[in-house]
């Protein structure tokens, strides 16, 4: 399907679809995942940490089996309907992140990037929730670039002129 043939019918959200995500993933947990060896009983289903980034909602979905970074269209946005499983790379402040097109039971499409699947078996519920919230902050943080001391001119002349250079 070419760009011109795409159906632009995925409408944006004025607020992130937290309730829909939690309901959908709670149903998946009960009907499909509970009882599997990697299912973690003490981990809640929680969508959160959502913030607008370049007019799109970016947040996380935490379940008893995985943690994902997710993207939904924001207010006044329209997305083309894409093939489930299609891979899309997005440039975030932390760098390029690869997402996969997913779809909830009611046809809601979104982008998902697995951060941890399965969840670490030592992770407790409150730790997992905190990790999910911090994951969004980390994805939207600028990467830290350090310079070695050898690369920085720390001469007295540079210091007094206010011209530290690398």
C-alpha positions in Angstrom: 0.0 0.0 0.0 1.5 3.3 -1.0 1.5 6.5 1.0 -1.3 7.9 -1.2 -3.4 4.7 -0.7 -3.3 4.8 3.1 -6.6 5.4 4.9 -6.1 8.4 7.3 -8.8 7.3 9.8 -6.9 7.0 13.1 -8.0 10.1 15.0 -6.0 11.8 17.7 -6.9 11.9 21.4 -7.4 15.1 23.4 -6.2 13.1 26.4 -4.2 9.8 26.4 -6.4 6.7 26.2 -5.3 5.4 29.6 -8.6 3.8 30.6 -9.0 2.0 27.2 -5.4 0.6 27.5 -5.9 -0.6 31.1 -9.2 -2.2 30.3 -7.9 -3.9 27.2 -4.7 -5.2 28.7 -6.5 -6.3 31.9 -8.8 -8.5 29.7 -5.8 -9.9 27.9 -4.2 -10.6 31.3 -7.2 -12.5 32.5 -8.1 -14.4 29.3 -4.8 -15.1 27.7 -1.8 -14.5 29.9 -2.6 -15.6 33.5 -1.1 -18.9 34.2 1.8 -18.6 31.8 5.2 -19.1 33.4 6.3 -15.5 32.8 3.1 -13.9 34.2 4.0 -11.9 37.4 1.0 -11.8 39.8 2.3 -8.8 41.9 2.6 -6.5 38.8 -0.5 -4.3 38.0 -1.8 -3.4 34.6 -1.1 0.3 34.4 -0.9 2.9 31.6 0.8 6.1 32.5 3.5 8.7 32.3 1.9 10.2 29.2 3.1 13.5 27.9 2.7 15.3 24.5 5.8 15.1 22.4 5.7 16.6 18.9 1.9 16.6 19.2 1.7 12.8 19.9 1.0 11.1 23.2 4.0 9.1 24.5 3.7 6.9 27.6 4.1 3.4 28.9 2.0 0.3 29.4 3.0 -2.0 32.2 1.4 -5.5 32.5 2.3 -8.6 34.5 4.4 -9.8 31.5 5.9 -6.8 29.8 6.7 -3.0 29.8 6.2 -1.1 26.5 6.8 2.5 25.4 3.7 3.5 23.4 2.7 6.3 21.1 -0.8 7.5 20.2 -1.9 10.4 18.0 -2.4 13.6 20.0 -5.1 16.3 19.8 -6.1 17.3 16.2 -3.8 14.6 14.7 -4.7 12.0 12.1 -2.6 8.8 11.5 -2.9 6.5 8.5 -4.1 3.0 9.2 -1.1 0.8 9.0 -0.5 -3.0 8.8 -0.2 -4.6 12.2 3.4 -5.5 12.9 4.8 -2.8 10.5 8.0 -1.4 11.9 8.5 2.4 12.2 11.6 4.2 13.6 11.0 7.4 15.4 13.6 10.0 16.4 13.2 10.8 20.1 15.5 13.0 22.2 17.2 9.8 23.5 17.9 8.7 19.9 16.2 6.6 17.3 13.7 4.1 18.7 12.1 1.3 16.7 8.3 0.8 17.2 5.9 -1.8 15.9 2.3 -1.0 14.9 -0.1 -2.6 17.3 -3.9 -2.6 17.6 -6.3 -3.0 20.5 -9.4 -5.2 20.4 -11.6 -2.2 19.4 -9.4 -1.2 16.4 -7.3 1.5 18.1 -3.9 1.5 16.5 -0.8 2.6 18.3 3.0 2.3 18.2 4.8 0.1 20.7 8.4 -0.5 21.7 9.1 -3.3 24.0 11.3 -2.2 26.9 11.2 -5.4 29.0 9.6 -8.7 28.1 9.3 -10.7 30.1 9.6 -8.6 33.2 12.6 -9.3 35.5 11.4 -11.8 38.1 12.9 -9.8 41.0 10.9 -6.7 40.1 8.2 -5.8 42.7 4.9 -4.1 41.8 5.8 -0.6 43.1 9.3 -0.8 41.4 7.7 -1.8 38.1 5.3 1.2 38.3 8.2 3.5 39.0 10.3 2.0 36.2 7.4 2.6 33.8 7.1 6.2 34.8 10.8 6.8 34.6 11.0 5.1 31.2 9.0 7.9 29.5 11.3 10.5 31.1 14.4 8.7 29.9 13.0 8.3 26.3 12.3 12.1 26.2 15.6 13.1 27.8 18.5 14.4 25.7 21.4 12.0 25.7 24.3 12.9 27.9 27.6 13.5 26.0 30.7 13.8 28.1 34.1 15.2 27.2 37.3 13.8 28.6 39.4 16.2 30.6 42.0 16.0 27.8 39.5 17.5 25.3 38.7 20.6 27.4 41.1 23.6 27.4 41.3 24.5 31.1 44.1 27.0 30.7 43.9 30.1 32.9 43.6 32.3 29.8 40.5 30.4 28.6 39.0 30.5 32.1 39.4 34.2 32.5 38.1 35.0 29.0 35.1 32.7 29.7 36.0 30.6 26.6 36.2 27.0 27.7 36.5 25.2 24.4 36.6 21.7 23.4 
